[in-house]
Amino acid sequence: MRADAYPLDTVLGERQQWVVPVYQRHYEWETEENRQRSIDTMGNLTLLTEALNPSISNGPWTAKHEKIGKSLLAMNRDIAVEPVWSEAEIEKRAGTLSAAANRLGKAT
């Protein structure tokens, strides 16, 4: 398996607009500062297949949610079950990924 076959991407993209009403319905942020801070955190990062990555780029959560749910990578399925993608979900996922990384590190 090639390492570059699975590009690293953000679930909440940098170019998604904070003020557009459709995003306000699907992304919940207390402030724009919190939203910006959350973008590049571990909980908002995921791996996507080369085929899936361009098809969800900067789309609304409703579109991403559906397509990520069909991802071949099991790590994406926990994202797809979330009805919204907010600061709370990003923080929760960061904790889950950190715990998994710690378990893997201890096993080696």
LORO-512103 format. One record per residue: residue number from 1; residue in one letter; x negated, y, z of N, C-alpha, C, O in turn. Coordinates in steps of 0.2 Angstrom, whole numbers, plus 5000, padded with zeros to 4 digits. Atoms other than C-alpha are relative to their C-alpha. Layout:
@resi = NUM | resn = A | n.u = X | n.v = Y | n.w = Z | ca.u = X | ca.v = Y | ca.w = Z | c.u = X | c.v = Y | c.w = Z | o.u = X | o.v = Y | o.w = Z $
...
This chain:
@resi = 1 | resn = M | n.u = 4996 | n.v = 4994 | n.w = 5000 | ca.u = 5000 | ca.v = 5000 | ca.w = 5000 | c.u = 4996 | c.v = 5006 | c.w = 5000 | o.u = 4991 | o.v = 5007 | o.w = 5004 $
@resi = 2 | resn = R | n.u = 5004 | n.v = 4994 | n.w = 5000 | ca.u = 4993 | ca.v = 5017 | ca.w = 4995 | c.u = 5002 | c.v = 5005 | c.w = 5005 | o.u = 5008 | o.v = 5006 | o.w = 5006 $
@resi = 3 | resn = A | n.u = 4999 | n.v = 4995 | n.w = 4995 | ca.u = 4992 | ca.v = 5030 | ca.w = 5009 | c.u = 5004 | c.v = 5006 | c.w = 4997 | o.u = 5009 | o.v = 5009 | o.w = 5000 $
@resi = 4 | resn = D | n.u = 4997 | n.v = 4994 | n.w = 5003 | ca.u = 4998 | ca.v = 5044 | ca.w = 4997 | c.u = 5007 | c.v = 4998 | c.w = 4997 | o.u = 5010 | o.v = 5002 | o.w = 4994 $
@resi = 5 | resn = A | n.u = 4994 | n.v = 5002 | n.w = 5002 | ca.u = 5013 | ca.v = 5034 | ca.w = 4992 | c.u = 5006 | c.v = 5002 | c.w = 5004 | o.u = 5012 | o.v = 5002 | o.w = 5002 $
@resi = 6 | resn = Y | n.u = 4995 | n.v = 4997 | n.w = 4996 | ca.u = 5023 | ca.v = 5041 | ca.w = 5006 | c.u = 4998 | c.v = 5007 | c.w = 5003 | o.u = 4995 | o.v = 5008 | o.w = 5008 $
@resi = 7 | resn = P | n.u = 5002 | n.v = 4993 | n.w = 4998 | ca.u = 5021 | ca.v = 5060 | ca.w = 5007 | c.u = 5004 | c.v = 5002 | c.w = 5007 | o.u = 5009 | o.v = 5000 | o.w = 5008 $
@resi = 8 | resn = L | n.u = 4998 | n.v = 4998 | n.w = 4993 | ca.u = 5023 | ca.v = 5068 | ca.w = 5024 | c.u = 5005 | c.v = 5006 | c.w = 4998 | o.u = 5003 | o.v = 5011 | o.w = 4994 $
@resi = 9 | resn = D | n.u = 4996 | n.v = 4995 | n.w = 5002 | ca.u = 5038 | ca.v = 5080 | ca.w = 5023 | c.u = 5004 | c.v = 5002 | c.w = 5007 | o.u = 5004 | o.v = 4999 | o.w = 5012 $
@resi = 10 | resn = T | n.u = 4996 | n.v = 4997 | n.w = 4995 | ca.u = 5049 | ca.v = 5091 | ca.w = 5035 | c.u = 5007 | c.v = 4998 | c.w = 4999 | o.u = 5010 | o.v = 4999 | o.w = 4993 $
@resi = 11 | resn = V | n.u = 4993 | n.v = 5001 | n.w = 5001 | ca.u = 5067 | ca.v = 5086 | ca.w = 5038 | c.u = 5004 | c.v = 5007 | c.w = 4999 | o.u = 5007 | o.v = 5008 | o.w = 4995 $
@resi = 12 | resn = L | n.u = 4998 | n.v = 4993 | n.w = 5001 | ca.u = 5071 | ca.v = 5104 | ca.w = 5041 | c.u = 4995 | c.v = 5004 | c.w = 4996 | o.u = 4989 | o.v = 5005 | o.w = 4999 $
@resi = 13 | resn = G | n.u = 5005 | n.v = 4997 | n.w = 5004 | ca.u = 5062 | ca.v = 5113 | ca.w = 5027 | c.u = 4999 | c.v = 5007 | c.w = 5002 | o.u = 5003 | o.v = 5011 | o.w = 5004 $
@resi = 14 | resn = E | n.u = 5002 | n.v = 4993 | n.w = 4999 | ca.u = 5053 | ca.v = 5129 | ca.w = 5028 | c.u = 5004 | c.v = 5005 | c.w = 4996 | o.u = 5005 | o.v = 5011 | o.w = 4999 $
@resi = 15 | resn = R | n.u = 4996 | n.v = 4996 | n.w = 5004 | ca.u = 5063 | ca.v = 5137 | ca.w = 5014 | c.u = 5007 | c.v = 5000 | c.w = 5001 | o.u = 5011 | o.v = 5004 | o.w = 4998 $
@resi = 16 | resn = Q | n.u = 4993 | n.v = 5000 | n.w = 4998 | ca.u = 5080 | ca.v = 5133 | ca.w = 5021 | c.u = 5002 | c.v = 5006 | c.w = 5003 | o.u = 4999 | o.v = 5008 | o.w = 5008 $
@resi = 17 | resn = Q | n.u = 4998 | n.v = 4993 | n.w = 4997 | ca.u = 5089 | ca.v = 5149 | ca.w = 5025 | c.u = 5004 | c.v = 4999 | c.w = 5007 | o.u = 5008 | o.v = 4995 | o.w = 5008 $
@resi = 18 | resn = W | n.u = 4998 | n.v = 5000 | n.w = 4993 | ca.u = 5093 | ca.v = 5152 | ca.w = 5043 | c.u = 5007 | c.v = 5004 | c.w = 5000 | o.u = 5012 | o.v = 5002 | o.w = 5004 $
@resi = 19 | resn = V | n.u = 4994 | n.v = 4996 | n.w = 5000 | ca.u = 5107 | ca.v = 5165 | ca.w = 5039 | c.u = 5006 | c.v = 4997 | c.w = 4996 | o.u = 5012 | o.v = 4999 | o.w = 4996 $
@resi = 20 | resn = V | n.u = 4995 | n.v = 5002 | n.w = 5004 | ca.u = 5117 | ca.v = 5155 | ca.w = 5026 | c.u = 5005 | c.v = 4996 | c.w = 5004 | o.u = 5003 | o.v = 4991 | o.w = 5007 $
@resi = 21 | resn = P | n.u = 4996 | n.v = 5003 | n.w = 4995 | ca.u = 5133 | ca.v = 5149 | ca.w = 5034 | c.u = 5000 | c.v = 4992 | c.w = 4999 | o.u = 5001 | o.v = 4989 | o.w = 5004 $
@resi = 22 | resn = V | n.u = 5000 | n.v = 5007 | n.w = 5000 | ca.u = 5132 | ca.v = 5131 | ca.w = 5027 | c.u = 4994 | c.v = 4997 | c.w = 5005 | o.u = 4995 | o.v = 4991 | o.w = 5008 $
@resi = 23 | resn = Y | n.u = 5006 | n.v = 5002 | n.w = 4995 | ca.u = 5115 | ca.v = 5129 | ca.w = 5037 | c.u = 5002 | c.v = 5001 | c.w = 5007 | o.u = 5000 | o.v = 4997 | o.w = 5011 $
@resi = 24 | resn = Q | n.u = 4998 | n.v = 4999 | n.w = 4994 | ca.u = 5123 | ca.v = 5136 | ca.w = 5052 | c.u = 5005 | c.v = 4995 | c.w = 5003 | o.u = 5005 | o.v = 4993 | o.w = 5009 $
@resi = 25 | resn = R | n.u = 4995 | n.v = 5006 | n.w = 4998 | ca.u = 5136 | ca.v = 5122 | ca.w = 5052 | c.u = 4996 | c.v = 4994 | c.w = 5001 | o.u = 4999 | o.v = 4989 | o.w = 5005 $
@resi = 26 | resn = H | n.u = 5003 | n.v = 5007 | n.w = 5000 | ca.u = 5123 | ca.v = 5108 | ca.w = 5050 | c.u = 4993 | c.v = 5001 | c.w = 5004 | o.u = 4991 | o.v = 4995 | o.w = 5006 $
@resi = 27 | resn = Y | n.u = 5006 | n.v = 5000 | n.w = 4996 | ca.u = 5108 | ca.v = 5115 | ca.w = 5059 | c.u = 5001 | c.v = 5005 | c.w = 5006 | o.u = 5004 | o.v = 5010 | o.w = 5005 $
@resi = 28 | resn = E | n.u = 4999 | n.v = 4996 | n.w = 4994 | ca.u = 5109 | ca.v = 5122 | ca.w = 5077 | c.u = 4994 | c.v = 5003 | c.w = 5003 | o.u = 4990 | o.v = 4999 | o.w = 5006 $
@resi = 29 | resn = W | n.u = 5006 | n.v = 4997 | n.w = 4997 | ca.u = 5096 | ca.v = 5134 | ca.w = 5083 | c.u = 5002 | c.v = 5006 | c.w = 5005 | o.u = 5007 | o.v = 5010 | o.w = 5003 $
@resi = 30 | resn = E | n.u = 4998 | n.v = 4994 | n.w = 4995 | ca.u = 5097 | ca.v = 5146 | ca.w = 5098 | c.u = 4997 | c.v = 5007 | c.w = 4997 | o.u = 5000 | o.v = 5012 | o.w = 4997 $
@resi = 31 | resn = T | n.u = 5003 | n.v = 4993 | n.w = 5003 | ca.u = 5085 | ca.v = 5159 | ca.w = 5089 | c.u = 4996 | c.v = 4998 | c.w = 4994 | o.u = 4995 | o.v = 4992 | o.w = 4993 $
@resi = 32 | resn = E | n.u = 5004 | n.v = 5001 | n.w = 5006 | ca.u = 5076 | ca.v = 5160 | ca.w = 5072 | c.u = 4993 | c.v = 4998 | c.w = 5003 | o.u = 4990 | o.v = 4994 | o.w = 4999 $
@resi = 33 | resn = E | n.u = 5006 | n.v = 5002 | n.w = 4997 | ca.u = 5060 | ca.v = 5159 | ca.w = 5083 | c.u = 4999 | c.v = 4993 | c.w = 5001 | o.u = 4994 | o.v = 4990 | o.w = 5000 $
@resi = 34 | resn = N | n.u = 5000 | n.v = 5007 | n.w = 4999 | ca.u = 5065 | ca.v = 5142 | ca.w = 5089 | c.u = 5000 | c.v = 4996 | c.w = 4994 | o.u = 4997 | o.v = 4991 | o.w = 4994 $
@resi = 35 | resn = R | n.u = 5000 | n.v = 5004 | n.w = 5006 | ca.u = 5069 | ca.v = 5136 | ca.w = 5072 | c.u = 4993 | c.v = 5000 | c.w = 4996 | o.u = 4991 | o.v = 4995 | o.w = 4994 $
@resi = 36 | resn = Q | n.u = 5007 | n.v = 5000 | n.w = 5003 | ca.u = 5052 | ca.v = 5142 | ca.w = 5065 | c.u = 4995 | c.v = 4995 | c.w = 5004 | o.u = 4991 | o.v = 4992 | o.w = 5001 $
@resi = 37 | resn = R | n.u = 5004 | n.v = 5004 | n.w = 4996 | ca.u = 5043 | ca.v = 5134 | ca.w = 5079 | c.u = 5001 | c.v = 4992 | c.w = 4999 | o.u = 4996 | o.v = 4988 | o.w = 5000 $
@resi = 38 | resn = S | n.u = 4998 | n.v = 5007 | n.w = 5000 | ca.u = 5052 | ca.v = 5117 | ca.w = 5077 | c.u = 4998 | c.v = 4997 | c.w = 4993 | o.u = 4998 | o.v = 4991 | o.w = 4993 $
@resi = 39 | resn = I | n.u = 5001 | n.v = 5003 | n.w = 5007 | ca.u = 5048 | ca.v = 5115 | ca.w = 5058 | c.u = 4994 | c.v = 4996 | c.w = 5000 | o.u = 4995 | o.v = 4990 | o.w = 4997 $
@resi = 40 | resn = D | n.u = 5006 | n.v = 5005 | n.w = 5001 | ca.u = 5031 | ca.v = 5108 | ca.w = 5059 | c.u = 4998 | c.v = 4996 | c.w = 5007 | o.u = 4992 | o.v = 4994 | o.w = 5008 $
@resi = 41 | resn = T | n.u = 5001 | n.v = 5005 | n.w = 4995 | ca.u = 5033 | ca.v = 5098 | ca.w = 5075 | c.u = 5001 | c.v = 4993 | c.w = 4998 | o.u = 5004 | o.v = 4991 | o.w = 4993 $
@resi = 42 | resn = M | n.u = 5000 | n.v = 5008 | n.w = 5001 | ca.u = 5031 | ca.v = 5079 | ca.w = 5076 | c.u = 5007 | c.v = 4998 | c.w = 4999 | o.u = 5008 | o.v = 4994 | o.w = 4994 $
@resi = 43 | resn = G | n.u = 4993 | n.v = 5002 | n.w = 5001 | ca.u = 5050 | ca.v = 5077 | ca.w = 5078 | c.u = 5003 | c.v = 5002 | c.w = 4994 | o.u = 5008 | o.v = 4998 | o.w = 4992 $
@resi = 44 | resn = N | n.u = 4997 | n.v = 4998 | n.w = 5006 | ca.u = 5054 | ca.v = 5086 | ca.w = 5062 | c.u = 4996 | c.v = 4997 | c.w = 4994 | o.u = 4998 | o.v = 4998 | o.w = 4988 $
@resi = 45 | resn = L | n.u = 5003 | n.v = 5003 | n.w = 5006 | ca.u = 5041 | ca.v = 5077 | ca.w = 5051 | c.u = 5002 | c.v = 4993 | c.w = 4999 | o.u = 5004 | o.v = 4989 | o.w = 5004 $
@resi = 46 | resn = T | n.u = 4999 | n.v = 5007 | n.w = 5002 | ca.u = 5044 | ca.v = 5061 | ca.w = 5042 | c.u = 4996 | c.v = 4998 | c.w = 4994 | o.u = 4994 | o.v = 5002 | o.w = 4990 $
@resi = 47 | resn = L | n.u = 5003 | n.v = 5003 | n.w = 5006 | ca.u = 5037 | ca.v = 5050 | ca.w = 5028 | c.u = 5006 | c.v = 4998 | c.w = 4995 | o.u = 5011 | o.v = 4996 | o.w = 4997 $
@resi = 48 | resn = L | n.u = 4995 | n.v = 5002 | n.w = 5005 | ca.u = 5047 | ca.v = 5048 | ca.w = 5012 | c.u = 4997 | c.v = 4997 | c.w = 4994 | o.u = 4991 | o.v = 4998 | o.w = 4993 $
@resi = 49 | resn = T | n.u = 5002 | n.v = 5003 | n.w = 5006 | ca.u = 5045 | ca.v = 5038 | ca.w = 4997 | c.u = 4999 | c.v = 5005 | c.w = 4994 | o.u = 5002 | o.v = 5011 | o.w = 4995 $
@resi = 50 | resn = E | n.u = 5001 | n.v = 4995 | n.w = 5006 | ca.u = 5038 | ca.v = 5047 | ca.w = 4981 | c.u = 5007 | c.v = 5001 | c.w = 4996 | o.u = 5008 | o.v = 5007 | o.w = 4994 $
@resi = 51 | resn = A | n.u = 4994 | n.v = 4999 | n.w = 5004 | ca.u = 5055 | ca.v = 5044 | ca.w = 4973 | c.u = 5005 | c.v = 5004 | c.w = 5004 | o.u = 5009 | o.v = 5008 | o.w = 5001 $
@resi = 52 | resn = L | n.u = 4996 | n.v = 4996 | n.w = 4995 | ca.u = 5065 | ca.v = 5051 | ca.w = 4988 | c.u = 4998 | c.v = 5007 | c.w = 5001 | o.u = 5003 | o.v = 5011 | o.w = 5001 $
@resi = 53 | resn = N | n.u = 5002 | n.v = 4993 | n.w = 4998 | ca.u = 5055 | ca.v = 5066 | ca.w = 4992 | c.u = 5003 | c.v = 5006 | c.w = 4996 | o.u = 5005 | o.v = 5010 | o.w = 4999 $
@resi = 54 | resn = P | n.u = 4998 | n.v = 4994 | n.w = 5004 | ca.u = 5059 | ca.v = 5078 | ca.w = 4977 | c.u = 5008 | c.v = 5000 | c.w = 5000 | o.u = 5010 | o.v = 5005 | o.w = 4999 $
@resi = 55 | resn = S | n.u = 4993 | n.v = 5000 | n.w = 5001 | ca.u = 5077 | ca.v = 5073 | ca.w = 4977 | c.u = 5004 | c.v = 5003 | c.w = 5006 | o.u = 5010 | o.v = 5005 | o.w = 5006 $
@resi = 56 | resn = I | n.u = 4997 | n.v = 4997 | n.w = 4994 | ca.u = 5080 | ca.v = 5080 | ca.w = 4995 | c.u = 4997 | c.v = 5007 | c.w = 5002 | o.u = 4999 | o.v = 5010 | o.w = 5007 $
@resi = 57 | resn = S | n.u = 5004 | n.v = 4994 | n.w = 4998 | ca.u = 5068 | ca.v = 5095 | ca.w = 4995 | c.u = 5005 | c.v = 5006 | c.w = 5001 | o.u = 5009 | o.v = 5008 | o.w = 4996 $
@resi = 58 | resn = N | n.u = 4996 | n.v = 4993 | n.w = 4998 | ca.u = 5076 | ca.v = 5110 | ca.w = 5004 | c.u = 5008 | c.v = 4999 | c.w = 4999 | o.u = 5011 | o.v = 5005 | o.w = 4998 $
@resi = 59 | resn = G | n.u = 4992 | n.v = 5001 | n.w = 5001 | ca.u = 5094 | ca.v = 5103 | ca.w = 5002 | c.u = 5003 | c.v = 5001 | c.w = 5007 | o.u = 5000 | o.v = 5001 | o.w = 5012 $
@resi = 60 | resn = P | n.u = 4997 | n.v = 5000 | n.w = 4994 | ca.u = 5107 | ca.v = 5105 | ca.w = 5015 | c.u = 5000 | c.v = 4994 | c.w = 5004 | o.u = 4999 | o.v = 4988 | o.w = 5001 $
@resi = 61 | resn = W | n.u = 5000 | n.v = 5006 | n.w = 4995 | ca.u = 5108 | ca.v = 5093 | ca.w = 5030 | c.u = 5005 | c.v = 4995 | c.w = 4997 | o.u = 5003 | o.v = 4989 | o.w = 4997 $
@resi = 62 | resn = T | n.u = 4996 | n.v = 5005 | n.w = 5002 | ca.u = 5123 | ca.v = 5085 | ca.w = 5023 | c.u = 4997 | c.v = 4995 | c.w = 4994 | o.u = 4999 | o.v = 4989 | o.w = 4994 $
@resi = 63 | resn = A | n.u = 5003 | n.v = 5003 | n.w = 5005 | ca.u = 5114 | ca.v = 5080 | ca.w = 5007 | c.u = 4994 | c.v = 4996 | c.w = 5002 | o.u = 4993 | o.v = 4990 | o.w = 5001 $
@resi = 64 | resn = K | n.u = 5006 | n.v = 5004 | n.w = 4997 | ca.u = 5098 | ca.v = 5075 | ca.w = 5016 | c.u = 5002 | c.v = 4994 | c.w = 5004 | o.u = 4999 | o.v = 4989 | o.w = 5004 $
@resi = 65 | resn = H | n.u = 4997 | n.v = 5005 | n.w = 4996 | ca.u = 5107 | ca.v = 5065 | ca.w = 5029 | c.u = 5002 | c.v = 4994 | c.w = 4997 | o.u = 5000 | o.v = 4988 | o.w = 4999 $
@resi = 66 | resn = E | n.u = 4998 | n.v = 5006 | n.w = 5004 | ca.u = 5115 | ca.v = 5054 | ca.w = 5016 | c.u = 4994 | c.v = 4996 | c.w = 4997 | o.u = 4994 | o.v = 4990 | o.w = 4997 $
@resi = 67 | resn = K | n.u = 5006 | n.v = 5003 | n.w = 5004 | ca.u = 5099 | ca.v = 5051 | ca.w = 5006 | c.u = 4995 | c.v = 4997 | c.w = 5005 | o.u = 4992 | o.v = 4992 | o.w = 5003 $
@resi = 68 | resn = I | n.u = 5004 | n.v = 5002 | n.w = 4995 | ca.u = 5088 | ca.v = 5049 | ca.w = 5021 | c.u = 5002 | c.v = 4993 | c.w = 5003 | o.u = 4998 | o.v = 4989 | o.w = 5004 $
@resi = 69 | resn = G | n.u = 4997 | n.v = 5007 | n.w = 4998 | ca.u = 5100 | ca.v = 5035 | ca.w = 5027 | c.u = 4999 | c.v = 4994 | c.w = 4996 | o.u = 4999 | o.v = 4989 | o.w = 4998 $
@resi = 70 | resn = K | n.u = 5001 | n.v = 5006 | n.w = 5005 | ca.u = 5096 | ca.v = 5025 | ca.w = 5012 | c.u = 4993 | c.v = 4999 | c.w = 4999 | o.u = 4991 | o.v = 4995 | o.w = 4994 $
@resi = 71 | resn = S | n.u = 5008 | n.v = 5000 | n.w = 5001 | ca.u = 5077 | ca.v = 5027 | ca.w = 5014 | c.u = 4998 | c.v = 4992 | c.w = 5001 | o.u = 5001 | o.v = 4989 | o.w = 5005 $
@resi = 72 | resn = L | n.u = 5003 | n.v = 5006 | n.w = 4999 | ca.u = 5067 | ca.v = 5011 | ca.w = 5013 | c.u = 4996 | c.v = 4999 | c.w = 5006 | o.u = 4995 | o.v = 4994 | o.w = 5009 $
@resi = 73 | resn = L | n.u = 5004 | n.v = 5000 | n.w = 4994 | ca.u = 5058 | ca.v = 5016 | ca.w = 5028 | c.u = 5004 | c.v = 5001 | c.w = 5007 | o.u = 5008 | o.v = 5005 | o.w = 5007 $
@resi = 74 | resn = A | n.u = 4996 | n.v = 5001 | n.w = 4994 | ca.u = 5065 | ca.v = 5011 | ca.w = 5045 | c.u = 5000 | c.v = 5006 | c.w = 5004 | o.u = 5005 | o.v = 5008 | o.w = 5008 $
@resi = 75 | resn = M | n.u = 5001 | n.v = 4995 | n.w = 4996 | ca.u = 5058 | ca.v = 5026 | ca.w = 5054 | c.u = 5005 | c.v = 5006 | c.w = 4998 | o.u = 5006 | o.v = 5011 | o.w = 5002 $
@resi = 76 | resn = N | n.u = 4996 | n.v = 4995 | n.w = 5002 | ca.u = 5070 | ca.v = 5037 | ca.w = 5044 | c.u = 5008 | c.v = 4999 | c.w = 5002 | o.u = 5012 | o.v = 5004 | o.w = 5002 $
@resi = 77 | resn = R | n.u = 4993 | n.v = 5002 | n.w = 4999 | ca.u = 5086 | ca.v = 5028 | ca.w = 5049 | c.u = 5003 | c.v = 5004 | c.w = 5007 | o.u = 5009 | o.v = 5005 | o.w = 5007 $
@resi = 78 | resn = D | n.u = 4997 | n.v = 4996 | n.w = 4994 | ca.u = 5087 | ca.v = 5037 | ca.w = 5067 | c.u = 5002 | c.v = 5007 | c.w = 4998 | o.u = 5006 | o.v = 5010 | o.w = 5001 $
@resi = 79 | resn = I | n.u = 4999 | n.v = 4993 | n.w = 5002 | ca.u = 5087 | ca.v = 5054 | ca.w = 5058 | c.u = 5007 | c.v = 5000 | c.w = 4997 | o.u = 5011 | o.v = 5004 | o.w = 4998 $
@resi = 80 | resn = A | n.u = 4994 | n.v = 5000 | n.w = 5004 | ca.u = 5102 | ca.v = 5049 | ca.w = 5047 | c.u = 5006 | c.v = 4999 | c.w = 5004 | o.u = 5012 | o.v = 5001 | o.w = 5002 $
@resi = 81 | resn = V | n.u = 4994 | n.v = 5001 | n.w = 4996 | ca.u = 5113 | ca.v = 5044 | ca.w = 5061 | c.u = 5002 | c.v = 5007 | c.w = 5004 | o.u = 5008 | o.v = 5007 | o.w = 5007 $
@resi = 82 | resn = E | n.u = 4998 | n.v = 4994 | n.w = 4996 | ca.u = 5113 | ca.v = 5062 | ca.w = 5068 | c.u = 5005 | c.v = 5004 | c.w = 4996 | o.u = 5003 | o.v = 5006 | o.w = 4990 $
@resi = 83 | resn = P | n.u = 4995 | n.v = 4996 | n.w = 5004 | ca.u = 5128 | ca.v = 5073 | ca.w = 5063 | c.u = 4997 | c.v = 5007 | c.w = 4999 | o.u = 4999 | o.v = 5010 | o.w = 4994 $
@resi = 84 | resn = V | n.u = 5004 | n.v = 4993 | n.w = 5001 | ca.u = 5117 | ca.v = 5089 | ca.w = 5065 | c.u = 4993 | c.v = 4999 | c.w = 5001 | o.u = 4991 | o.v = 4994 | o.w = 5004 $
@resi = 85 | resn = W | n.u = 5007 | n.v = 5000 | n.w = 4998 | ca.u = 5099 | ca.v = 5092 | ca.w = 5065 | c.u = 4998 | c.v = 5006 | c.w = 5003 | o.u = 4997 | o.v = 5011 | o.w = 5000 $
@resi = 86 | resn = S | n.u = 5001 | n.v = 4994 | n.w = 4996 | ca.u = 5095 | ca.v = 5104 | ca.w = 5079 | c.u = 4994 | c.v = 4999 | c.w = 5004 | o.u = 4990 | o.v = 4994 | o.w = 5003 $
@resi = 87 | resn = E | n.u = 5006 | n.v = 5000 | n.w = 4995 | ca.u = 5081 | ca.v = 5108 | ca.w = 5091 | c.u = 5000 | c.v = 4994 | c.w = 5004 | o.u = 4995 | o.v = 4991 | o.w = 5006 $
@resi = 88 | resn = A | n.u = 4999 | n.v = 5006 | n.w = 4995 | ca.u = 5088 | ca.v = 5095 | ca.w = 5103 | c.u = 4998 | c.v = 4993 | c.w = 4996 | o.u = 4994 | o.v = 4989 | o.w = 4999 $
@resi = 89 | resn = E | n.u = 5001 | n.v = 5006 | n.w = 5003 | ca.u = 5087 | ca.v = 5081 | ca.w = 5090 | c.u = 4993 | c.v = 5000 | c.w = 4998 | o.u = 4990 | o.v = 4994 | o.w = 4998 $
@resi = 90 | resn = I | n.u = 5008 | n.v = 5000 | n.w = 5002 | ca.u = 5069 | ca.v = 5086 | ca.w = 5084 | c.u = 4996 | c.v = 4999 | c.w = 5007 | o.u = 4992 | o.v = 4995 | o.w = 5006 $
@resi = 91 | resn = E | n.u = 5004 | n.v = 5002 | n.w = 4994 | ca.u = 5063 | ca.v = 5086 | ca.w = 5102 | c.u = 5001 | c.v = 4993 | c.w = 5003 | o.u = 4996 | o.v = 4990 | o.w = 5005 $
@resi = 92 | resn = K | n.u = 4999 | n.v = 5007 | n.w = 4998 | ca.u = 5071 | ca.v = 5069 | ca.w = 5106 | c.u = 4996 | c.v = 4996 | c.w = 4995 | o.u = 4993 | o.v = 4991 | o.w = 4998 $
@resi = 93 | resn = R | n.u = 5003 | n.v = 5004 | n.w = 5005 | ca.u = 5064 | ca.v = 5062 | ca.w = 5090 | c.u = 4992 | c.v = 5000 | c.w = 5002 | o.u = 4989 | o.v = 4995 | o.w = 5001 $
@resi = 94 | resn = A | n.u = 5007 | n.v = 4999 | n.w = 4998 | ca.u = 5047 | ca.v = 5069 | ca.w = 5095 | c.u = 4998 | c.v = 4995 | c.w = 5006 | o.u = 4992 | o.v = 4992 | o.w = 5006 $
@resi = 95 | resn = G | n.u = 5001 | n.v = 5004 | n.w = 4995 | ca.u = 5048 | ca.v = 5060 | ca.w = 5111 | c.u = 5000 | c.v = 4992 | c.w = 4998 | o.u = 4995 | o.v = 4989 | o.w = 5001 $
@resi = 96 | resn = T | n.u = 4999 | n.v = 5006 | n.w = 5002 | ca.u = 5053 | ca.v = 5044 | ca.w = 5103 | c.u = 4993 | c.v = 4998 | c.w = 4996 | o.u = 4991 | o.v = 4992 | o.w = 4997 $
@resi = 97 | resn = L | n.u = 5006 | n.v = 5001 | n.w = 5004 | ca.u = 5038 | ca.v = 5045 | ca.w = 5090 | c.u = 4994 | c.v = 4999 | c.w = 5004 | o.u = 4990 | o.v = 4995 | o.w = 5003 $
@resi = 98 | resn = S | n.u = 5006 | n.v = 5000 | n.w = 4995 | ca.u = 5026 | ca.v = 5049 | ca.w = 5104 | c.u = 4999 | c.v = 4994 | c.w = 5004 | o.u = 4994 | o.v = 4991 | o.w = 5005 $
@resi = 99 | resn = A | n.u = 5000 | n.v = 5006 | n.w = 4997 | ca.u = 5031 | ca.v = 5034 | ca.w = 5114 | c.u = 4998 | c.v = 4994 | c.w = 4996 | o.u = 4994 | o.v = 4990 | o.w = 4998 $
@resi = 100 | resn = A | n.u = 5001 | n.v = 5005 | n.w = 5005 | ca.u = 5030 | ca.v = 5023 | ca.w = 5099 | c.u = 4992 | c.v = 5000 | c.w = 4999 | o.u = 4989 | o.v = 4995 | o.w = 4999 $
@resi = 101 | resn = A | n.u = 5007 | n.v = 5000 | n.w = 5002 | ca.u = 5012 | ca.v = 5029 | ca.w = 5095 | c.u = 4996 | c.v = 4998 | c.w = 5006 | o.u = 4991 | o.v = 4995 | o.w = 5005 $
@resi = 102 | resn = N | n.u = 5003 | n.v = 5002 | n.w = 4994 | ca.u = 5007 | ca.v = 5027 | ca.w = 5113 | c.u = 5000 | c.v = 4992 | c.w = 5001 | o.u = 4995 | o.v = 4989 | o.w = 5003 $
@resi = 103 | resn = R | n.u = 5000 | n.v = 5007 | n.w = 5000 | ca.u = 5013 | ca.v = 5009 | ca.w = 5113 | c.u = 4995 | c.v = 4997 | c.w = 4995 | o.u = 4992 | o.v = 4992 | o.w = 4997 $
@resi = 104 | resn = L | n.u = 5004 | n.v = 5003 | n.w = 5005 | ca.u = 5004 | ca.v = 5005 | ca.w = 5097 | c.u = 4992 | c.v = 5001 | c.w = 5002 | o.u = 4988 | o.v = 4997 | o.w = 5001 $
@resi = 105 | resn = G | n.u = 5007 | n.v = 4999 | n.w = 4998 | ca.u = 4988 | ca.v = 5013 | ca.w = 5104 | c.u = 4998 | c.v = 4996 | c.w = 5005 | o.u = 4992 | o.v = 4994 | o.w = 5005 $
@resi = 106 | resn = K | n.u = 5002 | n.v = 5005 | n.w = 4995 | ca.u = 4988 | ca.v = 5002 | ca.w = 5119 | c.u = 5000 | c.v = 4993 | c.w = 4998 | o.u = 4996 | o.v = 4989 | o.w = 5001 $
@resi = 107 | resn = A | n.u = 5000 | n.v = 5007 | n.w = 5002 | ca.u = 4991 | ca.v = 4987 | ca.w = 5109 | c.u = 4994 | c.v = 4998 | c.w = 4996 | o.u = 4992 | o.v = 4992 | o.w = 4995 $
@resi = 108 | resn = T | n.u = 5006 | n.v = 5001 | n.w = 5004 | ca.u = 4975 | ca.v = 4989 | ca.w = 5099 | c.u = 4994 | c.v = 5000 | c.w = 5004 | o.u = 4988 | o.v = 4999 | o.w = 5001 $
